[in-house]
């Protein structure tokens, strides 16, 4: 069996980002930049006032001085002249500082009457002036390629005068659940059957990662049906199957796809939950075969599908983010499989994060996974640890799932 790290490395090495497409600025949130964004102008375009007040010469701004007010400079309406000795221009936040002025006298430090203003507090040169280019200069790279755009980034791109953005096309992920025993929520459940949850949970996970899910009809345990359903995923950037990945007589994914040209890279990894995992290629389409067990499928999706979507989206190849926490209970020694303990998160008296694994870790228990805040990671052959020991964990809330 492959190690978790080697399996993930082989998956990510086989993937490439999707092509670039152009979207409006309003549609850019949460998309990944395909090309850098450079400033198309200088911001601010000139020296501007940071406050309401008067544009003056610092040499004239001693306390007690009286200056002649020769005009106004509100934002968007620059004063046409220049400030000379003994003069001031009424200015407002965002207004261009007129030539000759090198300081701003705050309005609360001034008293105006009869066309003249008296200085109540001495001004300093450069005070309350935002210099030209303080934020950014024309041609400066503001946002790098491969960045997932936040609301702040959208604002920066707008300020840099970009109405359109080049972003990676959202990856299309085909989702195929297999098995005679599963039915859609609300449909009649066959004798001995269960309700299918995998495709719905995985579709939500795919959306949370910024990709587009294509949920295919459930395929029964029939080679022709599985092959036909997989063919419907042509054009997707990846096909994800659930179920049919083990060694049972009815685990048919490999058998069904083999005659269609499926090339297997590897099968089975040393992790728990989630030992049976398929990775290969059906023509040009990468295929990730997840276990049918719902908890196993989702834990495998955290370790493999989310990083794969990141690469397809143009983001760096990386494992899920982890944090160091304290164990909220003693942890037994681990066997040869990389374990993921569904755990709650809290804090101890010192404010340190504490992860406490749930008493039952059965991989069929979706309720436990839904209530979990984190997955405590136990590497193969990890020794026993006492309560309070430092351990590594994947915070589920940060993944958007």
Secondary structure, DSSP 8 states (H G I E B T S, - for coil): -B-HHHHHHHHHHT-----EEEEEGGG-TT-BBSS-EE-SS-BSSS-EESSSEEEE-GGG--TT-EEEEEEEE-TT---SSB--TTEEEEE-TT-B--BT--EEEEGGGEEEETTEEEESS---TTTTEE-TTSSB-TT-EEE-TT-B--HHHHHHHHHTT-SEEEEE---EEEEEEB-TTEE-TTS---TT-EE--HHHHHHHHHHHTT-EEEE---B-S-HHHHHHHHHTTTTSSEEEEES--SSSTT--HHHHHHTTTEEEEEE-BSEES----EEEEETTEEEEEE-SSHHHHHHHIIIIIHHHHHHHTT--------EEEEESS-B----SSEEEEEEEEEE-TTS-EEEEE-S---TT-HHHHHH-SEEEEE-TT---B-TT-EEEEEEGGGGT-
